[in-house]
Amino acid sequence: TDSADPGWRSQAASPEAWLNALVSATVVVNVVSMGVSIDVQPGHVGWYVLEVCCCLVYIVEVCVKMGSDGHHKYFHGRLGAWNTF
């Protein structure tokens, strides 16, 4: 039966899954806001505040992942190429 193996439910509830979902949602919000801000009040301070909030989410992601994985694994591990640009 499925009661012995929690399967996807245990992975979906992990802190890493929540962080990845938050960062993915932030990417979508950031891309949409960049497109909309070009046409709707381009110089409004609200766009700047939203951009800063998105940057803070990205900075927190880097800090959390480097803190949990370590510097070497973050840049040279299995997915390290994604973190190097």
Protein Blocks (a to p, Z undefined) as FASTA:
>chain_A
ZZlpnmjmlmmmpmklmmmmmmmmmmmmmmmmmmmmmmnoklbmklmmmmmmmmmmmmmm
mmmmmmmnojmlmmmmmklmmmgZZ
